[in-house]
């Protein structure tokens, strides 16, 4: 599953749900989006919206966070950081749900956060599809 961020200016950016969910957690925690917009931005095809001013504020917050991270690190859904690589999972019909670590699945990579901050800076606001 992926989300498409459609800017007022520039090119679209597509992001997978694994990176997008922790990003949304950050935006909510930093009071950059409302709970309603959090829900809309996390559902495909619902059309969450970010105006130009908010996009600039998002870029500022992410750039601030990037100063504390290193390339190769990732931000987990609880907004902590890790340098530990993602676990490679092979899911079979015999795999039990309690064998999987959902926290390990969802993480925003340093590289994604750089891309998202740059996107927000130039976007003039954007919609999420």
PyMOL CGO cylinders between C-alpha atoms (Angstrom):
from pymol import cmd
from pymol.cgo import CYLINDER

trace = [
    CYLINDER, 0.00, 0.00, 0.00, 1.29, 3.44, -0.84, 0.3, 1, 1, 1, 1, 1, 1,
    CYLINDER, 1.29, 3.44, -0.84, 0.23, 7.06, -0.66, 0.3, 1, 1, 1, 1, 1, 1,
    CYLINDER, 0.23, 7.06, -0.66, 0.68, 9.75, -3.29, 0.3, 1, 1, 1, 1, 1, 1,
    CYLINDER, 0.68, 9.75, -3.29, 1.47, 13.28, -2.14, 0.3, 1, 1, 1, 1, 1, 1,
    CYLINDER, 1.47, 13.28, -2.14, 0.29, 15.76, -4.77, 0.3, 1, 1, 1, 1, 1, 1,
    CYLINDER, 0.29, 15.76, -4.77, 1.82, 19.25, -4.40, 0.3, 1, 1, 1, 1, 1, 1,
    CYLINDER, 1.82, 19.25, -4.40, 0.52, 22.55, -5.70, 0.3, 1, 1, 1, 1, 1, 1,
    CYLINDER, 0.52, 22.55, -5.70, 4.02, 23.11, -7.14, 0.3, 1, 1, 1, 1, 1, 1,
    CYLINDER, 4.02, 23.11, -7.14, 6.39, 20.42, -8.36, 0.3, 1, 1, 1, 1, 1, 1,
    CYLINDER, 6.39, 20.42, -8.36, 6.17, 16.69, -8.81, 0.3, 1, 1, 1, 1, 1, 1,
    CYLINDER, 6.17, 16.69, -8.81, 4.19, 14.10, -6.88, 0.3, 1, 1, 1, 1, 1, 1,
    CYLINDER, 4.19, 14.10, -6.88, 5.91, 11.92, -4.31, 0.3, 1, 1, 1, 1, 1, 1,
    CYLINDER, 5.91, 11.92, -4.31, 4.83, 8.35, -3.63, 0.3, 1, 1, 1, 1, 1, 1,
    CYLINDER, 4.83, 8.35, -3.63, 5.55, 6.76, -0.25, 0.3, 1, 1, 1, 1, 1, 1,
    CYLINDER, 5.55, 6.76, -0.25, 4.80, 3.35, 1.19, 0.3, 1, 1, 1, 1, 1, 1,
    CYLINDER, 4.80, 3.35, 1.19, 2.69, 2.93, 4.30, 0.3, 1, 1, 1, 1, 1, 1,
    CYLINDER, 2.69, 2.93, 4.30, 5.68, 1.58, 6.25, 0.3, 1, 1, 1, 1, 1, 1,
    CYLINDER, 5.68, 1.58, 6.25, 7.38, 5.00, 6.09, 0.3, 1, 1, 1, 1, 1, 1,
    CYLINDER, 7.38, 5.00, 6.09, 4.21, 7.10, 6.02, 0.3, 1, 1, 1, 1, 1, 1,
    CYLINDER, 4.21, 7.10, 6.02, 2.60, 5.91, 9.28, 0.3, 1, 1, 1, 1, 1, 1,
    CYLINDER, 2.60, 5.91, 9.28, 5.47, 6.98, 11.58, 0.3, 1, 1, 1, 1, 1, 1,
    CYLINDER, 5.47, 6.98, 11.58, 5.65, 10.26, 9.65, 0.3, 1, 1, 1, 1, 1, 1,
    CYLINDER, 5.65, 10.26, 9.65, 2.00, 10.89, 10.47, 0.3, 1, 1, 1, 1, 1, 1,
    CYLINDER, 2.00, 10.89, 10.47, 2.68, 10.08, 14.13, 0.3, 1, 1, 1, 1, 1, 1,
    CYLINDER, 2.68, 10.08, 14.13, 5.34, 12.78, 14.13, 0.3, 1, 1, 1, 1, 1, 1,
    CYLINDER, 5.34, 12.78, 14.13, 3.03, 15.35, 12.50, 0.3, 1, 1, 1, 1, 1, 1,
    CYLINDER, 3.03, 15.35, 12.50, 0.32, 14.62, 15.06, 0.3, 1, 1, 1, 1, 1, 1,
    CYLINDER, 0.32, 14.62, 15.06, 2.71, 14.68, 18.03, 0.3, 1, 1, 1, 1, 1, 1,
    CYLINDER, 2.71, 14.68, 18.03, 4.12, 18.05, 16.90, 0.3, 1, 1, 1, 1, 1, 1,
    CYLINDER, 4.12, 18.05, 16.90, 0.56, 19.45, 16.55, 0.3, 1, 1, 1, 1, 1, 1,
    CYLINDER, 0.56, 19.45, 16.55, 1.11, 20.08, 12.86, 0.3, 1, 1, 1, 1, 1, 1,
    CYLINDER, 1.11, 20.08, 12.86, -2.10, 18.27, 11.90, 0.3, 1, 1, 1, 1, 1, 1,
    CYLINDER, -2.10, 18.27, 11.90, -5.43, 17.67, 13.62, 0.3, 1, 1, 1, 1, 1, 1,
    CYLINDER, -5.43, 17.67, 13.62, -6.71, 14.22, 14.61, 0.3, 1, 1, 1, 1, 1, 1,
    CYLINDER, -6.71, 14.22, 14.61, -9.22, 14.48, 11.76, 0.3, 1, 1, 1, 1, 1, 1,
    CYLINDER, -9.22, 14.48, 11.76, -6.51, 15.25, 9.21, 0.3, 1, 1, 1, 1, 1, 1,
    CYLINDER, -6.51, 15.25, 9.21, -4.36, 12.48, 10.71, 0.3, 1, 1, 1, 1, 1, 1,
    CYLINDER, -4.36, 12.48, 10.71, -7.16, 10.03, 9.92, 0.3, 1, 1, 1, 1, 1, 1,
    CYLINDER, -7.16, 10.03, 9.92, -7.70, 11.45, 6.43, 0.3, 1, 1, 1, 1, 1, 1,
    CYLINDER, -7.70, 11.45, 6.43, -3.99, 11.47, 5.61, 0.3, 1, 1, 1, 1, 1, 1,
    CYLINDER, -3.99, 11.47, 5.61, -3.69, 7.85, 6.75, 0.3, 1, 1, 1, 1, 1, 1,
    CYLINDER, -3.69, 7.85, 6.75, -6.53, 6.52, 4.59, 0.3, 1, 1, 1, 1, 1, 1,
    CYLINDER, -6.53, 6.52, 4.59, -6.09, 5.97, 0.88, 0.3, 1, 1, 1, 1, 1, 1,
    CYLINDER, -6.09, 5.97, 0.88, -8.26, 7.99, -1.45, 0.3, 1, 1, 1, 1, 1, 1,
    CYLINDER, -8.26, 7.99, -1.45, -9.81, 10.18, 1.24, 0.3, 1, 1, 1, 1, 1, 1,
    CYLINDER, -9.81, 10.18, 1.24, -7.88, 13.31, 0.31, 0.3, 1, 1, 1, 1, 1, 1,
    CYLINDER, -7.88, 13.31, 0.31, -6.11, 14.72, 3.33, 0.3, 1, 1, 1, 1, 1, 1,
    CYLINDER, -6.11, 14.72, 3.33, -4.88, 18.28, 2.76, 0.3, 1, 1, 1, 1, 1, 1,
    CYLINDER, -4.88, 18.28, 2.76, -1.94, 20.37, 4.00, 0.3, 1, 1, 1, 1, 1, 1,
    CYLINDER, -1.94, 20.37, 4.00, -1.84, 24.10, 3.24, 0.3, 1, 1, 1, 1, 1, 1,
    CYLINDER, -1.84, 24.10, 3.24, 1.33, 25.99, 2.27, 0.3, 1, 1, 1, 1, 1, 1,
    CYLINDER, 1.33, 25.99, 2.27, 1.96, 27.42, 5.75, 0.3, 1, 1, 1, 1, 1, 1,
    CYLINDER, 1.96, 27.42, 5.75, 1.63, 24.00, 7.39, 0.3, 1, 1, 1, 1, 1, 1,
    CYLINDER, 1.63, 24.00, 7.39, 3.87, 22.43, 4.75, 0.3, 1, 1, 1, 1, 1, 1,
    CYLINDER, 3.87, 22.43, 4.75, 6.59, 24.96, 5.64, 0.3, 1, 1, 1, 1, 1, 1,
    CYLINDER, 6.59, 24.96, 5.64, 6.15, 24.21, 9.35, 0.3, 1, 1, 1, 1, 1, 1,
    CYLINDER, 6.15, 24.21, 9.35, 6.38, 20.47, 8.64, 0.3, 1, 1, 1, 1, 1, 1,
    CYLINDER, 6.38, 20.47, 8.64, 9.63, 21.01, 6.73, 0.3, 1, 1, 1, 1, 1, 1,
    CYLINDER, 9.63, 21.01, 6.73, 11.06, 23.03, 9.63, 0.3, 1, 1, 1, 1, 1, 1,
    CYLINDER, 11.06, 23.03, 9.63, 10.20, 20.35, 12.22, 0.3, 1, 1, 1, 1, 1, 1,
    CYLINDER, 10.20, 20.35, 12.22, 11.57, 17.52, 10.09, 0.3, 1, 1, 1, 1, 1, 1,
    CYLINDER, 11.57, 17.52, 10.09, 14.78, 19.44, 9.36, 0.3, 1, 1, 1, 1, 1, 1,
    CYLINDER, 14.78, 19.44, 9.36, 15.19, 19.96, 13.11, 0.3, 1, 1, 1, 1, 1, 1,
    CYLINDER, 15.19, 19.96, 13.11, 14.77, 16.23, 13.72, 0.3, 1, 1, 1, 1, 1, 1,
    CYLINDER, 14.77, 16.23, 13.72, 17.17, 15.32, 10.91, 0.3, 1, 1, 1, 1, 1, 1,
    CYLINDER, 17.17, 15.32, 10.91, 19.90, 17.25, 12.74, 0.3, 1, 1, 1, 1, 1, 1,
    CYLINDER, 19.90, 17.25, 12.74, 19.69, 14.63, 15.50, 0.3, 1, 1, 1, 1, 1, 1,
    CYLINDER, 19.69, 14.63, 15.50, 19.69, 11.65, 13.12, 0.3, 1, 1, 1, 1, 1, 1,
    CYLINDER, 19.69, 11.65, 13.12, 22.30, 10.05, 10.88, 0.3, 1, 1, 1, 1, 1, 1,
    CYLINDER, 22.30, 10.05, 10.88, 21.95, 8.58, 7.42, 0.3, 1, 1, 1, 1, 1, 1,
    CYLINDER, 21.95, 8.58, 7.42, 20.80, 4.98, 7.73, 0.3, 1, 1, 1, 1, 1, 1,
    CYLINDER, 20.80, 4.98, 7.73, 18.85, 5.56, 10.93, 0.3, 1, 1, 1, 1, 1, 1,
    CYLINDER, 18.85, 5.56, 10.93, 15.09, 5.35, 11.10, 0.3, 1, 1, 1, 1, 1, 1,
    CYLINDER, 15.09, 5.35, 11.10, 12.32, 6.81, 13.23, 0.3, 1, 1, 1, 1, 1, 1,
    CYLINDER, 12.32, 6.81, 13.23, 10.00, 4.26, 14.82, 0.3, 1, 1, 1, 1, 1, 1,
    CYLINDER, 10.00, 4.26, 14.82, 6.25, 4.78, 15.42, 0.3, 1, 1, 1, 1, 1, 1,
    CYLINDER, 6.25, 4.78, 15.42, 6.96, 5.80, 19.04, 0.3, 1, 1, 1, 1, 1, 1,
    CYLINDER, 6.96, 5.80, 19.04, 9.20, 8.56, 17.59, 0.3, 1, 1, 1, 1, 1, 1,
    CYLINDER, 9.20, 8.56, 17.59, 12.41, 7.02, 18.89, 0.3, 1, 1, 1, 1, 1, 1,
    CYLINDER, 12.41, 7.02, 18.89, 15.36, 6.42, 16.56, 0.3, 1, 1, 1, 1, 1, 1,
    CYLINDER, 15.36, 6.42, 16.56, 17.31, 3.29, 15.77, 0.3, 1, 1, 1, 1, 1, 1,
    CYLINDER, 17.31, 3.29, 15.77, 20.28, 2.37, 13.62, 0.3, 1, 1, 1, 1, 1, 1,
    CYLINDER, 20.28, 2.37, 13.62, 19.30, -1.29, 13.76, 0.3, 1, 1, 1, 1, 1, 1,
    CYLINDER, 19.30, -1.29, 13.76, 18.43, -2.57, 10.26, 0.3, 1, 1, 1, 1, 1, 1,
    CYLINDER, 18.43, -2.57, 10.26, 14.91, -3.76, 9.62, 0.3, 1, 1, 1, 1, 1, 1,
    CYLINDER, 14.91, -3.76, 9.62, 14.40, -7.45, 10.19, 0.3, 1, 1, 1, 1, 1, 1,
    CYLINDER, 14.40, -7.45, 10.19, 13.93, -9.44, 7.00, 0.3, 1, 1, 1, 1, 1, 1,
    CYLINDER, 13.93, -9.44, 7.00, 10.67, -11.33, 7.37, 0.3, 1, 1, 1, 1, 1, 1,
    CYLINDER, 10.67, -11.33, 7.37, 9.49, -14.35, 5.43, 0.3, 1, 1, 1, 1, 1, 1,
    CYLINDER, 9.49, -14.35, 5.43, 5.78, -14.66, 6.06, 0.3, 1, 1, 1, 1, 1, 1,
    CYLINDER, 5.78, -14.66, 6.06, 4.27, -18.04, 5.33, 0.3, 1, 1, 1, 1, 1, 1,
    CYLINDER, 4.27, -18.04, 5.33, 0.83, -19.53, 6.01, 0.3, 1, 1, 1, 1, 1, 1,
    CYLINDER, 0.83, -19.53, 6.01, 2.33, -20.98, 9.20, 0.3, 1, 1, 1, 1, 1, 1,
    CYLINDER, 2.33, -20.98, 9.20, 3.54, -17.60, 10.50, 0.3, 1, 1, 1, 1, 1, 1,
    CYLINDER, 3.54, -17.60, 10.50, 1.75, -16.60, 13.69, 0.3, 1, 1, 1, 1, 1, 1,
    CYLINDER, 1.75, -16.60, 13.69, 0.90, -12.92, 14.25, 0.3, 1, 1, 1, 1, 1, 1,
    CYLINDER, 0.90, -12.92, 14.25, 2.70, -12.86, 17.60, 0.3, 1, 1, 1, 1, 1, 1,
    CYLINDER, 2.70, -12.86, 17.60, 5.93, -13.82, 15.81, 0.3, 1, 1, 1, 1, 1, 1,
    CYLINDER, 5.93, -13.82, 15.81, 5.93, -10.49, 13.96, 0.3, 1, 1, 1, 1, 1, 1,
    CYLINDER, 5.93, -10.49, 13.96, 7.03, -7.16, 15.37, 0.3, 1, 1, 1, 1, 1, 1,
    CYLINDER, 7.03, -7.16, 15.37, 4.81, -4.41, 13.92, 0.3, 1, 1, 1, 1, 1, 1,
    CYLINDER, 4.81, -4.41, 13.92, 7.12, -1.74, 15.35, 0.3, 1, 1, 1, 1, 1, 1,
    CYLINDER, 7.12, -1.74, 15.35, 9.88, -3.11, 13.15, 0.3, 1, 1, 1, 1, 1, 1,
    CYLINDER, 9.88, -3.11, 13.15, 7.67, -2.96, 10.05, 0.3, 1, 1, 1, 1, 1, 1,
    CYLINDER, 7.67, -2.96, 10.05, 6.79, 0.70, 10.44, 0.3, 1, 1, 1, 1, 1, 1,
    CYLINDER, 6.79, 0.70, 10.44, 9.66, 3.17, 10.45, 0.3, 1, 1, 1, 1, 1, 1,
    CYLINDER, 9.66, 3.17, 10.45, 10.47, 6.38, 8.62, 0.3, 1, 1, 1, 1, 1, 1,
    CYLINDER, 10.47, 6.38, 8.62, 13.95, 6.24, 7.15, 0.3, 1, 1, 1, 1, 1, 1,
    CYLINDER, 13.95, 6.24, 7.15, 16.35, 9.15, 7.36, 0.3, 1, 1, 1, 1, 1, 1,
    CYLINDER, 16.35, 9.15, 7.36, 16.36, 9.26, 3.57, 0.3, 1, 1, 1, 1, 1, 1,
    CYLINDER, 16.36, 9.26, 3.57, 12.56, 9.45, 3.42, 0.3, 1, 1, 1, 1, 1, 1,
    CYLINDER, 12.56, 9.45, 3.42, 12.48, 12.28, 5.95, 0.3, 1, 1, 1, 1, 1, 1,
    CYLINDER, 12.48, 12.28, 5.95, 15.02, 14.24, 3.85, 0.3, 1, 1, 1, 1, 1, 1,
    CYLINDER, 15.02, 14.24, 3.85, 12.83, 13.71, 0.77, 0.3, 1, 1, 1, 1, 1, 1,
    CYLINDER, 12.83, 13.71, 0.77, 9.67, 14.70, 2.65, 0.3, 1, 1, 1, 1, 1, 1,
    CYLINDER, 9.67, 14.70, 2.65, 11.20, 17.88, 4.10, 0.3, 1, 1, 1, 1, 1, 1,
    CYLINDER, 11.20, 17.88, 4.10, 12.39, 18.95, 0.64, 0.3, 1, 1, 1, 1, 1, 1,
    CYLINDER, 12.39, 18.95, 0.64, 8.97, 18.11, -0.82, 0.3, 1, 1, 1, 1, 1, 1,
    CYLINDER, 8.97, 18.11, -0.82, 7.19, 20.17, 1.85, 0.3, 1, 1, 1, 1, 1, 1,
    CYLINDER, 7.19, 20.17, 1.85, 9.50, 23.18, 1.27, 0.3, 1, 1, 1, 1, 1, 1,
    CYLINDER, 9.50, 23.18, 1.27, 8.74, 23.37, -2.44, 0.3, 1, 1, 1, 1, 1, 1,
    CYLINDER, 8.74, 23.37, -2.44, 5.16, 22.06, -2.47, 0.3, 1, 1, 1, 1, 1, 1,
    CYLINDER, 5.16, 22.06, -2.47, 3.11, 25.16, -1.70, 0.3, 1, 1, 1, 1, 1, 1,
    CYLINDER, 3.11, 25.16, -1.70, 0.80, 22.77, 0.16, 0.3, 1, 1, 1, 1, 1, 1,
    CYLINDER, 0.80, 22.77, 0.16, -0.29, 19.30, -0.90, 0.3, 1, 1, 1, 1, 1, 1,
    CYLINDER, -0.29, 19.30, -0.90, -2.99, 16.64, -0.89, 0.3, 1, 1, 1, 1, 1, 1,
    CYLINDER, -2.99, 16.64, -0.89, -2.63, 12.99, 0.03, 0.3, 1, 1, 1, 1, 1, 1,
    CYLINDER, -2.63, 12.99, 0.03, -4.21, 10.25, -2.10, 0.3, 1, 1, 1, 1, 1, 1,
]
cmd.load_cgo(trace, "trace")
